[in-house]
Amino acid sequence: MSSISIIGTGNMARTLGARAIAGGNTVEVMGRDQSKAAGLAKALGDGATTGEWGAAPAGDIVIVALLYDGVVPAVAHYGDALAGKVIVDISNPFNSTFDGLAHREETSIAQEVAKAAPAGAGVVKAFNTVFRHVLERGRPDVFLAGDNARAKSRVEAFIKSLGMRPLDVGGLKMAHWLEGAGVVTVGLANHGVGNLDFALGITELPA
């Protein structure tokens, strides 16, 4: 199983932390507000610990569970404390109307994280196409992208520990299109599906 550090104390941090522990992984919670981080770790139970904001995370996999505009600044703040870690960006940079991306260039938050991360860190985009409550209660497919094969392998193993299927979409440049897929999920929720009780997945024809 994996050793996980979660930067953030919001709903996605809580959900991923709970699923991680249920899957037999160790969890450390880190947040700017130490009391909130400690409160979340206590709520998660089962040995979840609290780390100090900006200090070297205990986990080999570091999930940055922050709103998109806080992800790159947080990674830059941690700096060399993330050397050698696998950094997972789960954010969706939606625009104000939730029908496009906040950045206009063909980039992604994950690609910008890779620029800010220290040498030796592997960056993976994952979980952004799954609504929180589906992640909490279901077993959705989880798409991921990254350039570092070792980092992707570690994240794939973690996803499997959650009882979910990891699906590799390619290199880190594909994170831009995963963020676009996040926009598609919102469009489906507002139109074709009409609710949030679904996740994107792959249907394979029988052999």
C-alpha positions as CSV (number, residue, x, y, z in Angstrom):
1,M,0.0,0.0,0.0
2,S,1.0,3.6,-0.3
3,S,2.1,6.4,2.1
4,I,-0.1,9.4,1.2
5,S,0.2,13.1,2.2
6,I,-2.7,15.3,1.4
7,I,-2.2,19.1,1.1
8,G,-5.6,20.6,1.8
9,T,-8.4,20.2,4.3
10,G,-11.5,20.6,2.1
11,N,-14.1,18.1,0.9
12,M,-11.9,16.4,-1.7
13,A,-9.1,16.0,0.9
14,R,-11.6,14.4,3.3
15,T,-13.0,12.1,0.7
16,L,-9.6,11.0,-0.7
17,G,-8.3,10.6,2.8
18,A,-11.2,8.4,3.9
19,R,-10.9,6.2,0.7
20,A,-7.1,6.0,1.1
21,I,-7.4,4.7,4.7
22,A,-10.2,2.3,3.7
23,G,-7.8,1.0,1.1
24,G,-5.1,0.3,3.6
25,N,-2.9,3.3,2.9
26,T,-1.3,5.6,5.5
27,V,-2.5,9.3,5.4
28,E,-0.9,12.5,6.6
29,V,-3.0,15.8,6.4
30,M,-1.3,19.2,5.8
31,G,-3.0,22.5,5.7
32,R,-2.3,26.2,6.3
33,D,-4.6,26.1,9.2
34,Q,-3.0,23.6,11.6
35,S,-6.2,23.2,13.6
36,K,-8.2,22.3,10.5
37,A,-5.6,19.8,9.5
38,A,-5.5,18.2,12.9
39,G,-9.3,18.1,13.0
40,L,-9.5,16.3,9.6
41,A,-6.8,13.8,10.7
42,K,-8.8,13.1,13.8
43,A,-12.0,12.7,11.8
44,L,-10.3,10.3,9.4
45,G,-8.9,8.2,12.3
46,D,-7.1,4.9,11.8
47,G,-3.7,6.5,12.4
48,A,-4.0,9.5,10.2
49,T,-1.4,12.1,11.2
50,T,-1.0,15.9,10.8
51,G,2.0,17.4,9.1
52,E,3.3,20.9,9.3
53,W,2.5,23.2,6.4
54,G,5.6,23.7,4.2
55,A,7.6,20.9,5.9
56,A,8.7,17.8,4.0
57,P,5.6,15.5,3.6
58,A,5.9,12.1,5.2
59,G,4.1,10.5,2.2
60,D,5.7,9.2,-1.0
61,I,2.6,10.4,-2.9
62,V,1.6,14.0,-2.2
63,I,-2.0,14.9,-3.3
64,V,-2.5,18.6,-3.7
65,A,-6.2,18.9,-2.9
66,L,-6.6,22.7,-3.3
67,L,-8.6,25.0,-5.5
68,Y,-6.8,25.3,-8.8
69,D,-5.4,28.8,-8.2
70,G,-3.7,27.6,-5.0
71,V,-2.0,24.5,-6.4
72,V,1.1,26.0,-8.1
73,P,1.7,28.5,-5.2
74,A,1.6,25.7,-2.7
75,V,4.0,23.5,-4.7
76,A,6.4,26.5,-5.0
77,H,6.1,27.2,-1.3
78,Y,7.0,23.6,-0.4
79,G,9.9,23.7,-2.9
80,D,12.7,21.2,-2.2
81,A,10.6,19.5,0.5
82,L,8.8,17.8,-2.5
83,A,12.1,16.5,-4.0
84,G,11.7,12.9,-5.0
85,K,7.9,12.9,-4.3
86,V,5.1,11.9,-6.6
87,I,2.9,15.1,-6.8
88,V,-0.8,14.5,-7.8
89,D,-2.8,17.5,-9.1
90,I,-6.5,16.9,-8.9
91,S,-7.7,20.4,-9.7
92,N,-10.2,21.7,-12.3
93,P,-9.4,25.2,-13.5
94,F,-13.0,26.1,-14.5
95,N,-13.8,29.6,-15.7
96,S,-16.5,31.7,-14.0
97,T,-19.3,30.1,-16.0
98,F,-18.1,26.5,-15.7
99,D,-18.1,26.0,-19.5
100,G,-14.4,26.5,-20.2
101,L,-11.0,26.6,-18.7
102,A,-9.6,29.6,-16.7
103,H,-6.3,29.5,-18.6
104,R,-6.5,30.3,-22.3
105,E,-3.2,28.7,-23.3
106,E,-2.9,25.0,-24.1
107,T,-1.4,24.2,-20.7
108,S,-2.7,22.7,-17.5
109,I,-2.3,23.2,-13.8
110,A,-0.3,20.0,-13.7
111,Q,2.1,21.2,-16.4
112,E,2.5,24.4,-14.4
113,V,3.1,22.4,-11.3
114,A,5.9,20.5,-13.1
115,K,7.6,23.8,-13.8
116,A,7.4,24.8,-10.1
117,A,8.3,21.4,-8.7
118,P,11.9,20.5,-7.7
119,A,14.1,18.2,-9.7
120,G,13.3,14.5,-9.2
121,A,9.6,15.1,-8.4
122,G,7.1,13.3,-10.6
123,V,3.9,15.1,-11.5
124,V,0.6,13.2,-12.3
125,K,-2.8,14.6,-13.1
126,A,-5.6,12.4,-11.8
127,F,-9.1,12.3,-10.2
128,N,-10.3,15.6,-11.8
129,T,-13.0,13.9,-13.9
130,V,-14.7,12.4,-10.9
131,F,-17.3,14.3,-8.8
132,R,-16.5,14.1,-5.1
133,H,-19.6,12.2,-4.0
134,V,-19.0,9.6,-6.8
135,L,-15.5,9.2,-5.6
136,E,-16.8,8.8,-2.1
137,R,-19.5,6.2,-2.9
138,G,-18.6,4.6,-6.2
139,R,-15.9,2.8,-8.1
140,P,-15.3,5.0,-11.1
141,D,-12.6,4.8,-13.7
142,V,-9.8,7.3,-12.9
143,F,-7.9,8.9,-15.8
144,L,-4.3,10.0,-15.2
145,A,-1.6,11.7,-17.2
146,G,2.1,12.2,-16.6
147,D,5.6,12.0,-18.1
148,N,7.3,10.0,-15.3
149,A,6.5,6.3,-15.7
150,R,7.5,5.5,-12.1
151,A,5.3,8.2,-10.7
152,K,2.3,7.0,-12.8
153,S,2.9,3.4,-11.7
154,R,2.8,4.5,-8.0
155,V,-0.4,6.5,-8.6
156,E,-2.0,3.6,-10.5
157,A,-1.3,1.3,-7.6
158,F,-2.8,3.8,-5.2
159,I,-6.0,4.1,-7.4
160,K,-6.3,0.3,-7.4
161,S,-6.1,0.2,-3.6
162,L,-9.2,2.4,-3.6
163,G,-11.1,-0.3,-5.6
164,M,-11.0,1.9,-8.8
165,R,-9.6,1.4,-12.3
166,P,-6.7,3.6,-13.4
167,L,-6.6,4.5,-17.1
168,D,-3.4,6.1,-18.4
169,V,-4.2,8.7,-21.1
170,G,-0.5,9.5,-21.9
171,G,2.1,12.2,-21.1
172,L,1.6,15.3,-19.0
173,K,0.5,17.4,-22.0
174,M,-2.6,15.3,-21.9
175,A,-3.5,16.9,-18.6
176,H,-4.8,19.9,-20.6
177,W,-7.4,17.6,-22.2
178,L,-8.2,15.9,-18.9
179,E,-9.1,19.4,-17.6
180,G,-11.3,19.8,-20.7
181,A,-12.9,16.5,-19.8
182,G,-13.7,18.0,-16.4
183,V,-15.6,20.8,-18.2
184,V,-17.4,18.1,-20.2
185,T,-18.6,16.4,-17.0
186,V,-20.1,19.7,-15.8
187,G,-21.8,20.1,-19.2
188,L,-23.3,16.6,-18.9
189,A,-24.4,17.2,-15.4
190,N,-26.2,20.4,-16.5
191,H,-27.7,19.0,-19.7
192,G,-27.5,15.4,-21.0
193,V,-27.4,13.5,-17.7
194,G,-29.1,16.2,-15.6
195,N,-27.4,15.2,-12.2
196,L,-24.1,14.7,-10.6
197,D,-24.5,10.9,-10.0
198,F,-22.1,9.7,-12.7
199,A,-18.5,9.6,-13.8
200,L,-16.8,9.3,-17.2
201,G,-15.6,5.8,-18.0
202,I,-14.6,3.4,-20.7
203,T,-16.8,0.7,-22.2
204,E,-14.8,-2.1,-23.8
205,L,-16.3,-4.5,-26.3
206,P,-16.0,-8.2,-25.4
207,A,-13.2,-10.1,-27.0
